[in-house]
């Protein structure tokens, strides 16, 4: 290949692949060096430089300048002072002199090796370009075309590269076939042994938030903010919103005129129901909103254990719990509180049973039993096992001596009667009550599986620290 042809090839590859000219030149120089090293020996110090003026790769061999009477150790490494000064009149003993030498003629094997080196450099450059482009787009919603299924995961063509939509990140019931348009959230960009790997998600709560950002101008303009999001993909979601402008209703802004904004999102999520509720820094108000449309009769807070006991009328119980516990489960995930839903009838029975039970303690009358019960104790055994410090929080027992006596008397009842009486408040069935905790949901588990998949692929993930879905 002559100089003109080489220059054209470098220009063409740069334009076609979108790779900087310098990277291609570096690949060509490296290929020339590999071939030259075979010709001039492994100890030869060589450098290759592409000349943009001539369009050629010039090869230089560096030798140490030595005295004329000094025995040369290695011809490929040293040059006598007389010979050196013919090339450079200013050469001095001890200098490293660069001598232009002929680039080797490529044999069939050398040419193939050089070609592989250049192609590998180009591939590496392409991978770096793709990685640098998409690492900055992590957290965005992107669109591609479904191409094929690999090990149950959908390969999505994004144009410049492919992305993976894992089976765990596809909404339950969704099916894509080759050629379908697929929109998803760019969840991870990982460096693997096969180059950059992009992982998409349609089940992430962050995807839902991004869809609202697209549909609701007030969110894009930072007037309305999505504070929190809880989601069971394909079934139901809850988002908590707040407005920074008193004149803007955050719920109304997200719903849109005649529900058009939220309906567009529901359609994209294949019919997933979305509850939009106003956020509040008052936990009781927030939980009441989160459990809508159920009407809450009363709430009892246990801030130490971050638990709420929520009493509802009997006809509101199934509404508060939701289908298979979905409503209260999402509310617990959204608010971060453990929620114990109990019907009025069940609560009244439990209260009556507890007050009766607690009166078996010596000197405890009905009024005192109510106070003990309101402090969270359901039976004698719980009082006996409580610390004096906790018992001192009960009205009327705030003196250590009084609380200690209550504990001792309760322990005496336990010793005499055993579990037959003291633990009778354990619920005999689950009717009339339901509990939900803000534990890891299916999405959190799916994200763990996604990270494990990246790890198995030999990848490194550029990940942010774990944050709540809306932050």
Secondary structure, DSSP 8 states (H G I E B T S, - for coil): --HHHHHHHHHHHHHHHT--HHHHHHHHHHHHHHHHHHHH-TT-EEEEEEETTTTEEEEEEEEEEE-TTS--S-TTTEEEHHHHHHH-TT--TT-EEEEEE------HHHHHHHHHHHHHHHHHHHHHHHHHHHHTTTTSEEEEEEEEEETTEEEEE-SSSEEEE-GGGS-TT----TT-EEEEEEEEEEEETTEEEEEEESS-HHHHHHHHHHH-HHHHTTSEEEEEEEEETTTEEEEEEEESSTTS-HHHHHH-GGGHHHHHHHHHTTT-EEEEEE--SSHHHHHHHHTTTS---EEEEETTTTEEEEEE-GGGHHHHH-GGGHHHHHHHHHH-SEEEEEEHHHHHHHHHHHHHHHTTSTT--HHHHHHHHHTT--SHHHHHHS-HHHHTTSTT--SHHHHHHHHHHHHHHHHHHTHHHHTTTS-S--TTEEEE-----HHHHHHHHHHHHHHHTT-EE-------TT-
